[in-house]
Amino acid sequence: MTYQECLDYLYQQLPMYQRIGNAAFKKSLDNITALCEALGQPHQQFKSVHVAGTNGKGSSSHMLAAVLQEAGYKTGLYTSPHLKSFTERVRVNGQELPQEYLIRFVAKHKALFERVKPSFFEMTVALAFQYFAEEQVDVAVIEVGLGGRLDSTNIITPELSLITNISYDHQSMLGDTLGAIAAEKAGIIKPNVPVVISTRQQEAEEVFVAKAAEVGAGLYFAPDHFRLERTDSDLQRQVFQVYCDEALYLQGLELDLSGVYQKYNLPGVLQALAVLQEQKGYVVPESAVRKGLAHTKRITGLKGRWQVLQQAPLTICDTGHNEDGVKQILQGLEVLQPKQVHMVFGAVNDKDVIKILQLLPQTYAYYFCQADIPRALPVQELLQKAASVGLQGEGYATVASALAAARANAAPDEVIFIGGSTFVVAEIDEL
């Protein structure tokens, strides 16, 4: 079996949320439990940090992994979805899962898959746990896929749980109020396992306080302890003065993730590192914090977060795709004070895209497109929805043709932005 044949088997045999959406989501931990029992309970063989949230969980996971790696720990990192290659999902010390390991794993356990009938995500989580156990990682940072309570990753008992931002996304599965969504995310809070919350949001924090009290988990709201002042920034980095309990904690802390929204993620990461040191005995020197955060993208391979693809015209992509994420993107674009923004935009068909489109400025030039996945919202339907809220633009059958048109029309001193969906960003050739 070649690597491509292996992927074809997985995509065809296992329901994949990335491709088909809600139908692939299993509202039960039965399958992942059965898989891990058959594999010898690999998730019990390494220490972990569990990261959930609507926005920011991917960036926070990569930051944590980078710092822990720089502190000398052999560090696993599990994230989803992938942008270019399946192997991006599973890393040890920044190195992607070897293709040969995936081939061996699938060939060895085909009969198990046919008996359990897992989803693509459930299989991938079991694979990651097995790989981290075999690699004997010191700690693995595990990003939740969807929600928390019923997410396949939620069979671990971590050293620490981290919950980032809560906003509206996947309402059909997680609930249509912030409180209901927060309750699903709070499902990762475990008895006697400390939990860090990156931001204070009234509807969500009541849920977290109640859940932590119910199970006896120490609860830390990062903004109560960590405060940031941004002192410098450009398109590739930003610099902060960090205060802890109002005393200067880190002067000139550099972060190579440049989106304005990272100011909400960084306090949670710093609080998580503090708890790991104070309560779990981790040794994380300041030099590891500085180097890990200054070089997160290089250390972990993170892509698609306010990523600059080229200059003149300045071309940026970002995977933010829900209301809160898009608001943060628009704020970042506004900071640039561009003469004109050319936006390449696509969406998936199981989102309330009207709410997103209503946020977008009518002054932008739009290039609506359709990613090459079954979940993609057909471009003609996207055009109709855009027109209904006053947005004018052209439709393109592919991301590549939409981007080519934007590049043909944009002047060197204008800005091209590509986003609306993770799957639109994934199809950018130079990512």
C-alpha positions as CSV (number, residue, x, y, z in Angstrom):
1,M,0.0,0.0,0.0
2,T,1.4,3.4,-1.0
3,Y,0.8,6.5,1.1
4,Q,-1.8,7.8,-1.4
5,E,-3.5,4.5,-1.5
6,C,-3.6,4.5,2.3
7,L,-5.2,8.0,2.3
8,D,-7.7,7.0,-0.4
9,Y,-8.7,4.0,1.8
10,L,-9.2,6.3,4.8
11,Y,-11.2,8.9,3.0
12,Q,-13.4,6.4,1.3
13,Q,-14.0,4.0,4.2
14,L,-14.2,6.3,7.2
15,P,-16.8,9.2,7.5
16,M,-14.7,12.4,7.4
17,Y,-16.0,15.6,9.0
18,Q,-13.6,17.6,6.9
19,R,-15.4,16.4,3.7
20,I,-19.0,15.7,4.7
21,G,-19.6,17.6,7.9
22,N,-22.1,16.7,10.6
23,A,-22.8,13.2,9.4
24,A,-19.3,12.2,10.3
25,F,-19.5,13.4,13.9
26,K,-20.1,10.6,16.4
27,K,-21.9,11.7,19.6
28,S,-20.3,9.1,21.7
29,L,-16.9,8.0,23.0
30,D,-17.7,4.3,22.4
31,N,-15.6,4.0,19.2
32,I,-12.5,5.7,20.4
33,T,-12.8,3.7,23.7
34,A,-13.0,0.4,21.6
35,L,-10.1,1.4,19.4
36,C,-7.8,2.3,22.4
37,E,-8.7,-0.9,24.2
38,A,-7.7,-2.9,21.2
39,L,-4.4,-0.9,21.0
40,G,-3.6,-1.4,24.7
41,Q,-4.7,1.9,26.1
42,P,-2.0,4.1,24.5
43,H,-3.6,7.3,25.9
44,Q,-2.7,6.2,29.4
45,Q,1.0,5.9,28.5
46,F,2.0,9.6,28.2
47,K,1.3,12.9,30.0
48,S,-0.8,15.4,28.2
49,V,-2.3,18.9,28.0
50,H,-5.8,19.2,26.6
51,V,-6.8,22.3,24.7
52,A,-10.4,23.2,23.7
53,G,-12.2,26.4,22.6
54,T,-14.0,27.9,19.6
55,N,-11.2,30.1,18.4
56,G,-7.5,30.1,19.5
57,K,-7.1,26.5,20.4
58,G,-4.9,25.7,17.5
59,S,-2.6,28.7,18.0
60,S,-2.5,28.1,21.8
61,S,-1.6,24.4,21.2
62,H,1.2,25.2,18.9
63,M,2.6,27.9,21.3
64,L,2.5,25.5,24.3
65,A,4.2,22.7,22.3
66,A,6.9,25.1,21.1
67,V,7.7,26.3,24.6
68,L,7.7,22.8,26.1
69,Q,9.9,21.6,23.3
70,E,12.4,24.4,23.9
71,A,12.3,23.6,27.6
72,G,13.8,20.2,26.7
73,Y,10.7,18.0,26.8
74,K,10.0,15.5,24.0
75,T,6.7,17.0,22.9
76,G,3.8,15.5,21.0
77,L,1.3,17.7,19.2
78,Y,-2.0,16.6,17.9
79,T,-4.1,19.2,15.9
80,S,-6.8,19.2,13.2
81,P,-7.7,19.6,10.5
82,H,-4.7,19.5,8.3
83,L,-4.1,22.1,5.6
84,K,-1.8,20.3,3.1
85,S,-0.8,16.9,4.3
86,F,-2.5,14.4,6.7
87,T,0.8,14.0,8.5
88,E,0.6,17.6,9.8
89,R,-2.0,16.4,12.4
90,V,0.6,14.4,14.4
91,R,4.0,15.7,15.3
92,V,6.8,14.9,17.8
93,N,9.2,17.8,18.4
94,G,7.9,19.5,15.3
95,Q,8.5,16.6,13.0
96,E,5.4,15.3,11.1
97,L,4.2,11.8,11.4
98,P,6.2,9.6,9.0
99,Q,4.1,8.5,6.1
100,E,5.4,4.9,6.6
101,Y,4.0,4.8,10.1
102,L,0.5,5.7,8.8
103,I,0.7,3.0,6.1
104,R,1.8,0.4,8.7
105,F,-0.8,1.4,11.2
106,V,-3.7,1.2,8.7
107,A,-2.5,-2.1,7.2
108,K,-2.2,-3.6,10.6
109,H,-5.5,-2.5,11.9
110,K,-7.9,-2.7,8.9
111,A,-9.8,-5.5,10.5
112,L,-10.2,-3.5,13.7
113,F,-11.6,-0.5,11.7
114,E,-14.0,-2.8,9.8
115,R,-15.3,-4.1,13.2
116,V,-15.5,-0.8,15.1
117,K,-16.4,1.4,12.1
118,P,-14.8,4.5,13.4
119,S,-15.0,8.0,11.8
120,F,-11.8,9.3,10.2
121,F,-11.3,11.6,13.2
122,E,-11.6,8.7,15.7
123,M,-9.1,6.6,13.8
124,T,-6.7,9.6,13.6
125,V,-6.9,10.2,17.4
126,A,-6.2,6.6,18.1
127,L,-3.3,6.7,15.7
128,A,-1.9,9.8,17.4
129,F,-2.2,8.3,20.9
130,Q,-0.4,5.1,19.7
131,Y,2.4,7.1,18.0
132,F,2.9,9.3,21.1
133,A,3.0,6.2,23.3
134,E,5.5,4.4,21.1
135,E,7.7,7.5,20.8
136,Q,7.6,7.8,24.6
137,V,6.9,11.5,24.6
138,D,7.4,13.4,27.8
139,V,4.1,15.3,27.2
140,A,1.7,15.7,24.3
141,V,-0.5,18.8,23.6
142,I,-3.8,17.5,22.4
143,E,-6.2,19.9,20.6
144,V,-9.9,19.0,20.7
145,G,-11.5,18.5,17.3
146,L,-15.1,19.7,18.0
147,G,-16.7,20.7,21.3
148,G,-15.1,18.8,24.1
149,R,-17.5,16.6,26.1
150,L,-18.0,14.0,23.3
151,D,-14.8,14.7,21.3
152,S,-12.7,11.7,20.7
153,T,-9.7,13.2,22.4
154,N,-11.7,13.4,25.7
155,I,-10.7,10.0,26.9
156,I,-7.4,11.4,28.2
157,T,-6.8,12.5,31.8
158,P,-4.4,15.4,31.2
159,E,-2.0,17.2,33.5
160,L,-3.9,20.4,32.7
161,S,-6.9,21.6,30.6
162,L,-6.9,24.9,28.7
163,I,-10.1,26.4,27.3
164,T,-9.6,29.4,25.0
165,N,-12.4,31.6,23.5
166,I,-16.1,30.6,23.3
167,S,-18.2,31.9,20.4
168,Y,-20.8,30.7,17.9
169,D,-19.7,27.8,15.7
170,H,-21.2,24.4,15.0
171,Q,-24.4,25.4,16.7
172,S,-26.3,22.4,15.2
173,M,-24.1,20.1,17.3
174,L,-23.0,22.2,20.3
175,G,-26.0,24.4,21.0
176,D,-27.2,27.8,20.0
177,T,-26.3,29.8,23.1
178,L,-22.8,30.6,24.4
179,G,-23.8,28.9,27.7
180,A,-24.7,25.7,25.8
181,I,-21.5,25.8,23.8
182,A,-19.4,26.5,26.9
183,A,-21.0,23.4,28.6
184,E,-19.8,21.2,25.7
185,K,-16.3,22.7,26.0
186,A,-16.4,22.4,29.8
187,G,-16.7,18.6,29.2
188,I,-12.9,18.4,29.2
189,I,-12.7,19.6,32.8
190,K,-11.7,16.6,34.8
191,P,-11.7,15.8,38.6
192,N,-8.7,17.3,40.3
193,V,-7.1,18.4,37.0
194,P,-6.4,22.2,36.9
195,V,-8.1,24.1,34.2
196,V,-7.1,27.5,32.7
197,I,-9.6,29.7,30.9
198,S,-7.9,32.2,28.4
199,T,-10.6,34.9,28.4
200,R,-13.4,36.1,30.6
201,Q,-16.9,35.9,29.0
202,Q,-19.9,36.2,31.3
203,E,-22.1,33.5,29.8
204,A,-19.3,31.1,29.6
205,E,-17.5,31.7,32.9
206,E,-20.6,30.8,34.9
207,V,-20.5,27.4,33.3
208,F,-16.8,26.9,33.9
209,V,-17.0,27.9,37.5
210,A,-19.9,25.5,38.1
211,K,-18.2,22.6,36.3
212,A,-14.9,23.1,38.1
213,A,-16.6,23.2,41.5
214,E,-18.6,20.1,40.7
215,V,-15.5,18.0,39.9
216,G,-13.0,19.6,42.2
217,A,-10.8,21.1,39.5
218,G,-8.6,24.1,40.3
219,L,-9.8,27.0,38.0
220,Y,-7.7,29.9,36.7
221,F,-8.9,32.7,34.6
222,A,-5.8,33.9,32.9
223,P,-6.8,37.6,32.6
224,D,-7.1,37.8,36.4
225,H,-3.3,37.3,36.5
226,F,-1.7,38.1,33.2
227,R,-2.0,41.5,31.4
228,L,-0.4,42.4,28.1
229,E,0.7,45.7,26.6
230,R,1.7,45.4,23.0
231,T,4.7,47.6,22.4
232,D,5.6,46.8,18.8
233,S,4.2,44.8,15.9
234,D,4.5,44.2,12.2
235,L,3.1,41.7,9.8
236,Q,5.5,38.9,11.0
237,R,5.6,39.4,14.8
238,Q,4.4,41.4,17.8
239,V,6.1,42.3,21.1
240,F,4.5,42.6,24.5
241,Q,5.2,43.8,28.0
242,V,3.8,41.0,30.2
243,Y,2.6,41.8,33.7
244,C,1.7,39.1,36.2
245,D,-0.4,40.2,39.2
246,E,0.5,43.8,38.1
247,A,4.3,43.2,38.4
248,L,6.4,43.2,35.3
249,Y,6.8,39.6,34.4
250,L,8.4,39.5,30.9
251,Q,9.8,42.5,29.2
252,G,9.8,42.6,25.4
253,L,8.2,39.2,24.8
254,E,8.2,38.5,21.1
255,L,5.6,36.3,19.4
256,D,5.8,35.3,15.8
257,L,2.1,34.9,15.4
258,S,0.9,38.3,14.3
259,G,-2.9,38.2,14.3
260,V,-4.5,40.8,16.6
261,Y,-6.5,38.0,18.2
262,Q,-3.3,36.4,19.7
263,K,-3.6,38.9,22.6
264,Y,-6.5,36.7,23.8
265,N,-4.6,33.5,23.5
266,L,-1.2,34.4,25.0
267,P,-2.4,35.0,28.6
268,G,-3.9,31.5,28.6
269,V,-0.7,30.0,27.4
270,L,1.4,31.8,30.0
271,Q,-1.1,30.8,32.8
272,A,-1.0,27.2,31.6
273,L,2.8,27.2,31.7
274,A,2.8,28.8,35.2
275,V,0.4,26.1,36.5
276,L,2.4,23.3,34.9
277,Q,5.5,24.6,36.7
278,E,3.9,25.4,40.1
279,Q,1.7,22.3,40.4
280,K,3.1,19.6,38.1
281,G,6.9,20.1,38.5
282,Y,7.6,21.1,35.0
283,V,10.8,23.2,34.5
284,V,10.3,25.9,31.9
285,P,13.0,28.6,32.0
286,E,12.3,32.0,30.7
287,S,14.7,31.4,27.8
288,A,12.4,28.5,26.6
289,V,9.3,30.8,26.9
290,R,11.0,33.5,24.8
291,K,12.5,31.2,22.2
292,G,9.4,29.1,21.9
293,L,7.0,32.0,21.4
294,A,9.4,33.9,19.1
295,H,9.7,30.9,16.8
296,T,6.4,29.0,17.2
297,K,5.8,28.7,13.4
298,R,9.3,27.3,12.7
299,I,9.3,25.0,15.6
300,T,5.8,23.5,15.1
301,G,5.1,24.1,11.4
302,L,2.0,26.2,12.1
303,K,0.4,27.6,9.0
304,G,-2.6,29.7,8.0
305,R,-2.9,32.0,11.0
306,W,-2.6,35.6,9.6
307,Q,0.1,34.3,7.3
308,V,1.7,36.7,4.9
309,L,2.2,35.0,1.5
310,Q,3.7,37.8,-0.5
311,Q,4.3,41.6,-0.7
312,A,3.1,44.1,-3.3
313,P,0.3,43.4,-3.3
314,L,0.4,42.3,0.4
315,T,-1.3,38.9,0.4
316,I,-2.6,37.4,3.7
317,C,-4.5,34.3,4.5
318,D,-6.3,33.2,7.7
319,T,-8.3,30.2,8.6
320,G,-10.8,32.1,10.9
321,H,-14.3,31.1,9.8
322,N,-16.9,31.9,12.4
323,E,-18.4,35.2,13.5
324,D,-15.8,36.0,16.2
325,G,-12.9,34.8,14.0
326,V,-14.0,37.0,11.1
327,K,-14.5,40.0,13.3
328,Q,-10.9,39.6,14.5
329,I,-9.7,39.3,10.8
330,L,-11.6,42.5,9.8
331,Q,-10.0,44.3,12.8
332,G,-6.6,43.2,11.6
333,L,-7.3,44.3,8.0
334,E,-8.5,47.7,9.3
335,V,-5.2,48.2,11.2
336,L,-3.4,48.0,7.8
337,Q,-5.4,51.0,6.5
338,P,-5.4,49.5,3.0
339,K,-6.4,51.6,-0.1
340,Q,-8.5,48.5,-1.2
341,V,-9.0,45.0,0.0
342,H,-9.5,42.2,-2.5
343,M,-11.1,39.3,-0.6
344,V,-11.1,35.7,-1.9
345,F,-13.9,34.1,0.1
346,G,-15.5,30.7,0.2
347,A,-17.6,28.9,2.8
348,V,-18.9,25.5,3.8
349,N,-22.6,24.5,3.4
350,D,-23.3,23.7,7.1
351,K,-22.5,27.2,8.4
352,D,-24.9,30.1,8.8
353,V,-22.9,32.0,6.2
354,I,-25.4,34.9,6.1
355,K,-24.2,36.0,9.6
356,I,-20.6,36.0,8.3
357,L,-21.4,37.9,5.1
358,Q,-23.3,40.6,7.1
359,L,-20.0,41.4,8.8
360,L,-18.0,42.0,5.6
361,P,-17.6,45.6,4.4
362,Q,-19.4,46.5,1.1
363,T,-16.3,48.5,0.1
364,Y,-14.2,45.4,-0.5
365,A,-13.8,43.7,-3.9
366,Y,-15.0,40.1,-3.6
367,Y,-13.9,37.0,-5.4
368,F,-16.3,34.2,-4.3
369,C,-15.1,30.7,-4.8
370,Q,-15.7,27.0,-3.9
371,A,-13.2,24.7,-2.2
372,D,-12.8,21.2,-3.7
373,I,-14.7,19.3,-1.0
374,P,-18.2,18.0,-0.8
375,R,-19.0,20.4,2.1
376,A,-18.2,23.5,0.1
377,L,-21.1,25.9,-0.4
378,P,-21.7,26.0,-4.2
379,V,-20.4,29.3,-5.5
380,Q,-23.6,30.3,-7.2
381,E,-25.4,29.9,-3.9
382,L,-22.7,31.9,-2.2
383,L,-23.1,34.7,-4.8
384,Q,-26.9,34.8,-4.1
385,K,-26.4,35.0,-0.4
386,A,-23.8,37.7,-0.7
387,A,-26.0,39.8,-3.0
388,S,-28.9,39.5,-0.5
389,V,-26.7,41.4,2.1
390,G,-25.4,43.9,-0.5
391,L,-22.0,42.4,-1.3
392,Q,-21.1,42.4,-5.0
393,G,-18.4,40.2,-6.6
394,E,-17.6,37.6,-9.2
395,G,-17.9,33.9,-8.7
396,Y,-15.1,31.4,-9.5
397,A,-15.3,27.6,-9.6
398,T,-12.0,27.2,-7.8
399,V,-9.9,28.9,-5.2
400,A,-7.0,29.1,-7.6
401,S,-9.0,30.9,-10.3
402,A,-10.4,33.4,-7.7
403,L,-6.9,34.1,-6.4
404,A,-5.6,34.6,-9.9
405,A,-8.3,37.1,-10.6
406,A,-7.6,39.0,-7.4
407,R,-3.9,39.2,-8.3
408,A,-4.7,40.4,-11.8
409,N,-6.9,43.2,-10.4
410,A,-5.0,44.3,-7.2
411,A,-2.6,47.2,-7.4
412,P,0.8,46.8,-5.7
413,D,-0.2,49.0,-2.8
414,E,-3.5,47.1,-2.1
415,V,-4.2,44.0,0.0
416,I,-5.4,40.6,-1.0
417,F,-7.0,38.5,1.7
418,I,-7.9,34.8,1.4
419,G,-10.2,33.0,3.8
420,G,-13.8,32.3,4.9
421,S,-13.0,28.6,5.4
422,T,-10.1,26.5,6.5
423,F,-10.5,24.5,3.2
424,V,-10.2,27.7,1.1
425,V,-6.8,28.4,2.8
426,A,-5.8,24.8,2.3
427,E,-5.9,25.1,-1.5
428,I,-3.4,28.0,-1.7
429,D,-0.5,26.6,-3.6
430,E,2.3,28.6,-1.8
431,L,1.0,27.9,1.7
